[in-house]
Amino acid sequence: MVLPVKVSAQQSTLLVHTVDISGVGARLGGLRMQLQPGSTIDLQRGSRKAKFMVKWIQQLGANEIQIGVEFLEPQDNFWGVDLAQQDRDTKKEIDALMTLLGRSAKNSP
């Protein structure tokens, strides 16, 4: 889901966008500053603010970086979107996959 977000890091504030969001973090795009995995950044979505840790970085082009971030201080409804149904659907998909893998392992010689 694409949502506008302000990133504050290294005494700079930039407007970026989400590429993916979840209850534990997000993938952000449109970043134009160099960050390191493990660094801490502040995100602002509307009036909500939270601290995140940069988990990974991917250089997509000369002027675009995507980063994966994880909440350091989880907040309910930080994104302004109800993720409860998505979390339930993801759990169902993982449970179904584990069931299939378990059956496959039992049928292997």
N, CA, C and O atoms as CSV, one atom per row, in Angstrom:
chain,resi,resn,atom,element,x,y,z
A,1,MET,N,N,0.842,-1.167,0.000
A,1,MET,CA,C,0.000,0.000,0.000
A,1,MET,C,C,0.892,1.237,0.000
A,1,MET,O,O,1.826,1.319,0.798
A,2,VAL,N,N,0.627,2.184,-0.865
A,2,VAL,CA,C,1.435,3.387,-0.990
A,2,VAL,C,C,0.835,4.496,-0.125
A,2,VAL,O,O,-0.287,4.949,-0.351
A,3,LEU,N,N,1.614,4.918,0.867
A,3,LEU,CA,C,1.215,5.988,1.773
A,3,LEU,C,C,2.375,6.970,1.902
A,3,LEU,O,O,3.526,6.538,1.971
A,4,PRO,N,N,2.112,8.273,1.938
A,4,PRO,CA,C,3.202,9.231,2.155
A,4,PRO,C,C,3.667,9.192,3.604
A,4,PRO,O,O,2.855,9.079,4.522
A,5,VAL,N,N,4.979,9.287,3.801
A,5,VAL,CA,C,5.585,9.227,5.130
A,5,VAL,C,C,6.768,10.187,5.161
A,5,VAL,O,O,7.494,10.318,4.176
A,6,LYS,N,N,6.959,10.858,6.297
A,6,LYS,CA,C,8.156,11.672,6.491
A,6,LYS,C,C,9.187,10.851,7.239
A,6,LYS,O,O,8.884,10.220,8.251
A,7,VAL,N,N,10.422,10.868,6.724
A,7,VAL,CA,C,11.539,10.183,7.367
A,7,VAL,C,C,12.487,11.236,7.911
A,7,VAL,O,O,12.892,12.154,7.197
A,8,SER,N,N,12.836,11.094,9.176
A,8,SER,CA,C,13.840,11.976,9.780
A,8,SER,C,C,15.032,11.130,10.192
A,8,SER,O,O,14.906,10.186,10.972
A,9,ALA,N,N,16.195,11.487,9.653
A,9,ALA,CA,C,17.445,10.791,9.968
A,9,ALA,C,C,18.591,11.699,9.579
A,9,ALA,O,O,18.485,12.491,8.643
A,10,GLN,N,N,19.675,11.576,10.300
A,10,GLN,CA,C,20.892,12.327,9.982
A,10,GLN,C,C,20.608,13.824,9.835
A,10,GLN,O,O,21.135,14.471,8.930
A,11,GLN,N,N,19.787,14.366,10.710
A,11,GLN,CA,C,19.429,15.788,10.726
A,11,GLN,C,C,18.768,16.248,9.429
A,11,GLN,O,O,18.855,17.423,9.071
A,12,SER,N,N,18.104,15.322,8.719
A,12,SER,CA,C,17.360,15.647,7.508
A,12,SER,C,C,15.963,15.051,7.612
A,12,SER,O,O,15.750,14.041,8.282
A,13,THR,N,N,15.023,15.692,6.941
A,13,THR,CA,C,13.666,15.159,6.860
A,13,THR,C,C,13.286,15.095,5.391
A,13,THR,O,O,13.408,16.075,4.656
A,14,LEU,N,N,12.820,13.918,4.975
A,14,LEU,CA,C,12.430,13.699,3.581
A,14,LEU,C,C,11.023,13.136,3.514
A,14,LEU,O,O,10.577,12.446,4.431
A,15,LEU,N,N,10.326,13.431,2.427
A,15,LEU,CA,C,9.039,12.808,2.161
A,15,LEU,C,C,9.293,11.592,1.277
A,15,LEU,O,O,9.846,11.722,0.185
A,16,VAL,N,N,8.894,10.418,1.741
A,16,VAL,CA,C,9.045,9.167,0.986
A,16,VAL,C,C,7.674,8.503,0.927
A,16,VAL,O,O,6.670,9.110,1.301
A,17,HIS,N,N,7.632,7.264,0.461
A,17,HIS,CA,C,6.359,6.545,0.400
A,17,HIS,C,C,6.560,5.088,0.798
A,17,HIS,O,O,7.645,4.524,0.657
A,18,THR,N,N,5.488,4.504,1.296
A,18,THR,CA,C,5.539,3.088,1.609
A,18,THR,C,C,5.337,2.294,0.324
A,18,THR,O,O,4.644,2.733,-0.593
A,19,VAL,N,N,5.950,1.130,0.277
A,19,VAL,CA,C,5.737,0.178,-0.809
A,19,VAL,C,C,4.906,-0.978,-0.266
A,19,VAL,O,O,3.956,-1.427,-0.908
A,20,ASP,N,N,5.265,-1.449,0.905
A,20,ASP,CA,C,4.532,-2.489,1.636
A,20,ASP,C,C,4.455,-2.059,3.087
A,20,ASP,O,O,5.372,-1.415,3.597
A,21,ILE,N,N,3.368,-2.411,3.752
A,21,ILE,CA,C,3.258,-2.137,5.181
A,21,ILE,C,C,2.809,-3.397,5.902
A,21,ILE,O,O,2.174,-4.273,5.316
A,22,SER,N,N,3.149,-3.476,7.185
A,22,SER,CA,C,2.682,-4.579,8.022
A,22,SER,C,C,2.574,-4.061,9.446
A,22,SER,O,O,2.898,-2.906,9.721
A,23,GLY,N,N,2.127,-4.901,10.331
A,23,GLY,CA,C,2.024,-4.521,11.731
A,23,GLY,C,C,3.366,-4.387,12.413
A,23,GLY,O,O,3.444,-3.822,13.504
A,24,VAL,N,N,4.440,-4.896,11.794
A,24,VAL,CA,C,5.771,-4.831,12.424
A,24,VAL,C,C,6.752,-3.927,11.693
A,24,VAL,O,O,7.839,-3.657,12.204
A,25,GLY,N,N,6.390,-3.457,10.515
A,25,GLY,CA,C,7.316,-2.609,9.785
A,25,GLY,C,C,6.807,-2.259,8.408
A,25,GLY,O,O,5.604,-2.283,8.148
A,26,ALA,N,N,7.756,-1.927,7.510
A,26,ALA,CA,C,7.381,-1.509,6.159
A,26,ALA,C,C,8.582,-1.553,5.233
A,26,ALA,O,O,9.733,-1.640,5.662
A,27,ARG,N,N,8.270,-1.489,3.945
A,27,ARG,CA,C,9.291,-1.242,2.917
A,27,ARG,C,C,9.018,0.163,2.409
A,27,ARG,O,O,7.895,0.471,2.009
A,28,LEU,N,N,10.030,1.015,2.420
A,28,LEU,CA,C,9.891,2.397,2.003
A,28,LEU,C,C,10.632,2.631,0.705
A,28,LEU,O,O,11.714,2.083,0.495
A,29,GLY,N,N,10.058,3.440,-0.168
A,29,GLY,CA,C,10.685,3.792,-1.429
A,29,GLY,C,C,10.814,5.298,-1.568
A,29,GLY,O,O,10.223,6.057,-0.801
A,30,GLY,N,N,11.583,5.716,-2.545
A,30,GLY,CA,C,11.775,7.135,-2.815
A,30,GLY,C,C,12.807,7.786,-1.919
A,30,GLY,O,O,12.894,9.012,-1.856
A,31,LEU,N,N,13.586,6.979,-1.230
A,31,LEU,CA,C,14.595,7.507,-0.305
A,31,LEU,C,C,15.799,7.992,-1.097
A,31,LEU,O,O,16.220,7.348,-2.058
A,32,ARG,N,N,16.348,9.126,-0.693
A,32,ARG,CA,C,17.506,9.693,-1.384
A,32,ARG,C,C,18.619,10.048,-0.411
A,32,ARG,O,O,19.370,10.998,-0.634
A,33,MET,N,N,18.721,9.286,0.665
A,33,MET,CA,C,19.830,9.478,1.608
A,33,MET,C,C,20.413,8.119,1.926
A,33,MET,O,O,19.700,7.116,1.948
A,34,GLN,N,N,21.698,8.089,2.170
A,34,GLN,CA,C,22.371,6.842,2.504
A,34,GLN,C,C,22.166,6.533,3.989
A,34,GLN,O,O,22.454,7.362,4.852
A,35,LEU,N,N,21.676,5.358,4.265
A,35,LEU,CA,C,21.507,4.875,5.635
A,35,LEU,C,C,22.211,3.533,5.753
A,35,LEU,O,O,22.571,2.926,4.745
A,36,GLN,N,N,22.404,3.082,6.952
A,36,GLN,CA,C,23.042,1.803,7.204
A,36,GLN,C,C,22.076,0.880,7.935
A,36,GLN,O,O,21.303,1.338,8.777
A,37,PRO,N,N,22.110,-0.425,7.622
A,37,PRO,CA,C,21.313,-1.364,8.422
A,37,PRO,C,C,21.685,-1.222,9.898
A,37,PRO,O,O,22.859,-1.103,10.249
A,38,GLY,N,N,20.677,-1.236,10.740
A,38,GLY,CA,C,20.889,-1.071,12.172
A,38,GLY,C,C,20.699,0.354,12.648
A,38,GLY,O,O,20.589,0.602,13.849
A,39,SER,N,N,20.660,1.310,11.698
A,39,SER,CA,C,20.461,2.702,12.115
A,39,SER,C,C,19.003,2.940,12.492
A,39,SER,O,O,18.106,2.228,12.041
A,40,THR,N,N,18.786,3.943,13.319
A,40,THR,CA,C,17.457,4.285,13.804
A,40,THR,C,C,16.960,5.524,13.069
A,40,THR,O,O,17.698,6.493,12.889
A,41,ILE,N,N,15.689,5.478,12.644
A,41,ILE,CA,C,15.077,6.626,11.977
A,41,ILE,C,C,13.727,6.899,12.633
A,41,ILE,O,O,13.158,6.033,13.297
A,42,ASP,N,N,13.228,8.108,12.438
A,42,ASP,CA,C,11.893,8.473,12.889
A,42,ASP,C,C,11.001,8.578,11.665
A,42,ASP,O,O,11.386,9.162,10.652
A,43,LEU,N,N,9.800,8.006,11.764
A,43,LEU,CA,C,8.807,8.146,10.704
A,43,LEU,C,C,7.618,8.907,11.256
A,43,LEU,O,O,7.254,8.772,12.424
A,44,GLN,N,N,7.020,9.714,10.382
A,44,GLN,CA,C,5.807,10.426,10.748
A,44,GLN,C,C,4.762,10.176,9.684
A,44,GLN,O,O,5.005,10.381,8.495
A,45,ARG,N,N,3.604,9.733,10.118
A,45,ARG,CA,C,2.451,9.493,9.243
A,45,ARG,C,C,1.303,10.294,9.828
A,45,ARG,O,O,0.716,9.894,10.833
A,46,GLY,N,N,0.976,11.425,9.210
A,46,GLY,CA,C,-0.009,12.329,9.792
A,46,GLY,C,C,0.531,12.867,11.108
A,46,GLY,O,O,1.640,13.397,11.158
A,47,SER,N,N,-0.252,12.731,12.170
A,47,SER,CA,C,0.200,13.213,13.480
A,47,SER,C,C,0.925,12.129,14.277
A,47,SER,O,O,1.432,12.397,15.366
A,48,ARG,N,N,0.978,10.907,13.741
A,48,ARG,CA,C,1.633,9.794,14.448
A,48,ARG,C,C,3.119,9.769,14.140
A,48,ARG,O,O,3.536,9.960,12.997
A,49,LYS,N,N,3.917,9.528,15.184
A,49,LYS,CA,C,5.366,9.402,15.026
A,49,LYS,C,C,5.825,8.121,15.696
A,49,LYS,O,O,5.267,7.704,16.711
A,50,ALA,N,N,6.858,7.493,15.116
A,50,ALA,CA,C,7.406,6.270,15.703
A,50,ALA,C,C,8.863,6.114,15.288
A,50,ALA,O,O,9.297,6.637,14.262
A,51,LYS,N,N,9.601,5.385,16.106
A,51,LYS,CA,C,10.998,5.063,15.815
A,51,LYS,C,C,11.049,3.696,15.148
A,51,LYS,O,O,10.316,2.778,15.515
A,52,PHE,N,N,11.937,3.583,14.154
A,52,PHE,CA,C,12.120,2.348,13.404
A,52,PHE,C,C,13.605,2.041,13.291
A,52,PHE,O,O,14.447,2.934,13.381
A,53,MET,N,N,13.911,0.763,13.091
A,53,MET,CA,C,15.287,0.350,12.794
A,53,MET,C,C,15.347,-0.069,11.330
A,53,MET,O,O,14.476,-0.788,10.841
A,54,VAL,N,N,16.377,0.384,10.646
A,54,VAL,CA,C,16.604,-0.012,9.258
A,54,VAL,C,C,17.134,-1.442,9.272
A,54,VAL,O,O,18.174,-1.714,9.872
A,55,LYS,N,N,16.422,-2.357,8.610
A,55,LYS,CA,C,16.813,-3.770,8.580
A,55,LYS,C,C,17.597,-4.122,7.314
A,55,LYS,O,O,18.525,-4.930,7.366
A,56,TRP,N,N,17.233,-3.524,6.182
A,56,TRP,CA,C,17.945,-3.786,4.936
A,56,TRP,C,C,17.825,-2.580,4.015
A,56,TRP,O,O,16.948,-1.733,4.181
A,57,ILE,N,N,18.733,-2.521,3.035
A,57,ILE,CA,C,18.789,-1.413,2.078
A,57,ILE,C,C,18.999,-2.000,0.690
A,57,ILE,O,O,19.786,-2.930,0.513
A,58,GLN,N,N,18.284,-1.447,-0.300
A,58,GLN,CA,C,18.468,-1.888,-1.687
A,58,GLN,C,C,18.557,-0.658,-2.582
A,58,GLN,O,O,17.633,0.154,-2.619
A,59,GLN,N,N,19.651,-0.521,-3.295
A,59,GLN,CA,C,19.842,0.571,-4.245
A,59,GLN,C,C,19.162,0.173,-5.546
A,59,GLN,O,O,19.567,-0.800,-6.180
A,60,LEU,N,N,18.113,0.927,-5.960
A,60,LEU,CA,C,17.383,0.605,-7.182
A,60,LEU,C,C,17.908,1.363,-8.392
A,60,LEU,O,O,17.806,0.889,-9.523
A,61,GLY,N,N,18.454,2.510,-8.156
A,61,GLY,CA,C,18.980,3.330,-9.234
A,61,GLY,C,C,19.912,4.364,-8.640
A,61,GLY,O,O,20.173,4.371,-7.436
A,62,ALA,N,N,20.406,5.229,-9.492
A,62,ALA,CA,C,21.360,6.239,-9.022
A,62,ALA,C,C,20.758,7.126,-7.941
A,62,ALA,O,O,21.467,7.571,-7.038
A,63,ASN,N,N,19.456,7.386,-8.025
A,63,ASN,CA,C,18.825,8.303,-7.086
A,63,ASN,C,C,17.678,7.691,-6.286
A,63,ASN,O,O,16.875,8.421,-5.706
A,64,GLU,N,N,17.591,6.376,-6.249
A,64,GLU,CA,C,16.501,5.788,-5.459
A,64,GLU,C,C,16.971,4.588,-4.665
A,64,GLU,O,O,17.640,3.684,-5.166
A,65,ILE,N,N,16.588,4.628,-3.400
A,65,ILE,CA,C,16.911,3.564,-2.461
A,65,ILE,C,C,15.610,3.102,-1.818
A,65,ILE,O,O,14.748,3.918,-1.491
A,66,GLN,N,N,15.470,1.790,-1.638
A,66,GLN,CA,C,14.388,1.245,-0.827
A,66,GLN,C,C,15.002,0.686,0.440
A,66,GLN,O,O,16.119,0.169,0.433
A,67,ILE,N,N,14.249,0.796,1.537
A,67,ILE,CA,C,14.719,0.247,2.800
A,67,ILE,C,C,13.600,-0.541,3.459
A,67,ILE,O,O,12.419,-0.241,3.284
A,68,GLY,N,N,13.989,-1.540,4.210
A,68,GLY,CA,C,13.062,-2.276,5.054
A,68,GLY,C,C,13.247,-1.800,6.476
A,68,GLY,O,O,14.370,-1.761,6.981
A,69,VAL,N,N,12.150,-1.435,7.132
A,69,VAL,CA,C,12.227,-0.917,8.498
A,69,VAL,C,C,11.323,-1.721,9.415
A,69,VAL,O,O,10.317,-2.286,8.988
A,70,GLU,N,N,11.703,-1.758,10.681
A,70,GLU,CA,C,10.942,-2.481,11.700
A,70,GLU,C,C,10.689,-1.534,12.872
A,70,GLU,O,O,11.572,-0.782,13.283
A,71,PHE,N,N,9.452,-1.587,13.407
A,71,PHE,CA,C,9.103,-0.760,14.568
A,71,PHE,C,C,10.042,-1.039,15.728
A,71,PHE,O,O,10.330,-2.198,16.024
A,72,LEU,N,N,10.521,0.001,16.384
A,72,LEU,CA,C,11.209,-0.152,17.663
A,72,LEU,C,C,10.211,0.019,18.801
A,72,LEU,O,O,10.378,-0.549,19.881
A,73,GLU,N,N,9.171,0.808,18.545
A,73,GLU,CA,C,8.102,1.063,19.507
A,73,GLU,C,C,6.775,0.863,18.788
A,73,GLU,O,O,6.174,1.837,18.338
A,74,PRO,N,N,6.299,-0.384,18.669
A,74,PRO,CA,C,5.055,-0.618,17.920
A,74,PRO,C,C,3.903,0.233,18.428
A,74,PRO,O,O,3.745,0.455,19.629
A,75,GLN,N,N,3.101,0.703,17.475
A,75,GLN,CA,C,1.921,1.507,17.789
A,75,GLN,C,C,0.723,0.927,17.066
A,75,GLN,O,O,0.819,0.516,15.909
A,76,ASP,N,N,-0.398,0.898,17.749
A,76,ASP,CA,C,-1.623,0.462,17.103
A,76,ASP,C,C,-2.026,1.469,16.037
A,76,ASP,O,O,-2.045,2.676,16.279
A,77,ASN,N,N,-2.344,0.961,14.869
A,77,ASN,CA,C,-2.880,1.767,13.780
A,77,ASN,C,C,-1.961,2.913,13.356
A,77,ASN,O,O,-2.448,3.976,12.971
A,78,PHE,N,N,-0.649,2.718,13.419
A,78,PHE,CA,C,0.294,3.757,12.995
A,78,PHE,C,C,0.052,4.168,11.547
A,78,PHE,O,O,0.126,5.349,11.208
A,79,TRP,N,N,-0.237,3.187,10.698
A,79,TRP,CA,C,-0.393,3.460,9.274
A,79,TRP,C,C,-1.750,4.058,8.938
A,79,TRP,O,O,-1.954,4.534,7.821
A,80,GLY,N,N,-2.686,4.041,9.889
A,80,GLY,CA,C,-4.032,4.538,9.609
A,80,GLY,C,C,-4.852,3.549,8.808
A,80,GLY,O,O,-5.852,3.914,8.190
A,81,VAL,N,N,-4.426,2.294,8.819
A,81,VAL,CA,C,-5.075,1.221,8.060
A,81,VAL,C,C,-5.252,0.030,8.992
A,81,VAL,O,O,-4.345,-0.290,9.760
A,82,ASP,N,N,-6.395,-0.625,8.936
A,82,ASP,CA,C,-6.632,-1.812,9.761
A,82,ASP,C,C,-5.921,-2.999,9.116
A,82,ASP,O,O,-6.315,-3.475,8.052
A,83,LEU,N,N,-4.866,-3.467,9.782
A,83,LEU,CA,C,-4.090,-4.588,9.258
A,83,LEU,C,C,-4.506,-5.921,9.870
A,83,LEU,O,O,-3.910,-6.952,9.560
A,84,ALA,N,N,-5.516,-5.918,10.732
A,84,ALA,CA,C,-5.929,-7.144,11.424
A,84,ALA,C,C,-6.348,-8.229,10.428
A,84,ALA,O,O,-5.963,-9.387,10.585
A,85,GLN,N,N,-7.124,-7.871,9.414
A,85,GLN,CA,C,-7.562,-8.870,8.430
A,85,GLN,C,C,-6.377,-9.397,7.644
A,85,GLN,O,O,-6.305,-10.595,7.369
A,86,GLN,N,N,-5.448,-8.532,7.277
A,86,GLN,CA,C,-4.248,-8.964,6.558
A,86,GLN,C,C,-3.446,-9.936,7.414
A,86,GLN,O,O,-2.963,-10.951,6.912
A,87,ASP,N,N,-3.300,-9.633,8.705
A,87,ASP,CA,C,-2.554,-10.521,9.602
A,87,ASP,C,C,-3.236,-11.875,9.716
A,87,ASP,O,O,-2.563,-12.905,9.740
A,88,ARG,N,N,-4.571,-11.887,9.787
A,88,ARG,CA,C,-5.306,-13.166,9.850
A,88,ARG,C,C,-5.129,-13.959,8.562
A,88,ARG,O,O,-4.923,-15.172,8.598
A,89,ASP,N,N,-5.211,-13.263,7.407
A,89,ASP,CA,C,-5.034,-13.942,6.115
A,89,ASP,C,C,-3.628,-14.515,5.987
A,89,ASP,O,O,-3.454,-15.632,5.501
A,90,THR,N,N,-2.635,-13.764,6.416
A,90,THR,CA,C,-1.252,-14.237,6.358
A,90,THR,C,C,-1.077,-15.467,7.231
A,90,THR,O,O,-0.425,-16.426,6.819
A,91,LYS,N,N,-1.650,-15.455,8.434
A,91,LYS,CA,C,-1.552,-16.612,9.322
A,91,LYS,C,C,-2.209,-17.834,8.678
A,91,LYS,O,O,-1.661,-18.933,8.758
A,92,LYS,N,N,-3.367,-17.666,8.044
A,92,LYS,CA,C,-4.035,-18.782,7.368
A,92,LYS,C,C,-3.157,-19.345,6.256
A,92,LYS,O,O,-3.052,-20.561,6.097
A,93,GLU,N,N,-2.525,-18.459,5.486
A,93,GLU,CA,C,-1.658,-18.903,4.395
A,93,GLU,C,C,-0.456,-19.669,4.930
A,93,GLU,O,O,-0.071,-20.693,4.366
A,94,ILE,N,N,0.130,-19.188,5.999
A,94,ILE,CA,C,1.288,-19.875,6.594
A,94,ILE,C,C,0.858,-21.228,7.154
A,94,ILE,O,O,1.559,-22.223,6.971
A,95,ASP,N,N,-0.284,-21.274,7.831
A,95,ASP,CA,C,-0.787,-22.542,8.368
A,95,ASP,C,C,-1.034,-23.550,7.248
A,95,ASP,O,O,-0.689,-24.724,7.384
A,96,ALA,N,N,-1.632,-23.097,6.136
A,96,ALA,CA,C,-1.893,-23.989,5.001
A,96,ALA,C,C,-0.580,-24.493,4.406
A,96,ALA,O,O,-0.463,-25.673,4.074
A,97,LEU,N,N,0.399,-23.614,4.271
A,97,LEU,CA,C,1.701,-24.021,3.741
A,97,LEU,C,C,2.365,-25.045,4.648
A,97,LEU,O,O,2.915,-26.034,4.163
A,98,MET,N,N,2.321,-24.825,5.946
A,98,MET,CA,C,2.933,-25.759,6.894
A,98,MET,C,C,2.230,-27.123,6.838
A,98,MET,O,O,2.879,-28.164,6.945
A,99,THR,N,N,0.908,-27.109,6.672
A,99,THR,CA,C,0.168,-28.365,6.547
A,99,THR,C,C,0.615,-29.122,5.301
A,99,THR,O,O,0.852,-30.329,5.351
A,100,LEU,N,N,0.732,-28.400,4.172
A,100,LEU,CA,C,1.182,-29.046,2.936
A,100,LEU,C,C,2.606,-29.575,3.072
A,100,LEU,O,O,2.906,-30.675,2.608
A,101,LEU,N,N,3.466,-28.815,3.693
A,101,LEU,CA,C,4.843,-29.269,3.876
A,101,LEU,C,C,4.886,-30.484,4.797
A,101,LEU,O,O,5.671,-31.405,4.574
A,102,GLY,N,N,4.061,-30.490,5.812
A,102,GLY,CA,C,4.009,-31.647,6.730
A,102,GLY,C,C,3.537,-32.893,6.012
A,102,GLY,O,O,4.091,-33.971,6.231
A,103,ARG,N,N,2.534,-32.778,5.164
A,103,ARG,CA,C,2.042,-33.932,4.388
A,103,ARG,C,C,3.109,-34.425,3.416
A,103,ARG,O,O,3.292,-35.629,3.237
A,104,SER,N,N,3.808,-33.485,2.791
A,104,SER,CA,C,4.854,-33.835,1.839
A,104,SER,C,C,5.973,-34.606,2.525
A,104,SER,O,O,6.493,-35.575,1.972
A,105,ALA,N,N,6.341,-34.181,3.720
A,105,ALA,CA,C,7.410,-34.842,4.455
A,105,ALA,C,C,7.011,-36.261,4.849
A,105,ALA,O,O,7.847,-37.164,4.841
A,106,LYS,N,N,5.737,-36.463,5.193
A,106,LYS,CA,C,5.263,-37.802,5.581
A,106,LYS,C,C,5.246,-38.759,4.392
A,106,LYS,O,O,5.444,-39.963,4.553
A,107,ASN,N,N,5.009,-38.218,3.206
A,107,ASN,CA,C,4.917,-39.058,2.007
A,107,ASN,C,C,6.262,-39.296,1.333
A,107,ASN,O,O,6.340,-40.069,0.378
A,108,SER,N,N,7.304,-38.659,1.801
A,108,SER,CA,C,8.620,-38.848,1.208
A,108,SER,C,C,9.228,-40.161,1.701
A,108,SER,O,O,9.042,-40.540,2.857
A,109,PRO,N,N,9.965,-40.863,0.810
A,109,PRO,CA,C,10.579,-42.133,1.233
A,109,PRO,C,C,11.748,-41.934,2.157
A,109,PRO,O,O,12.362,-42.907,2.594
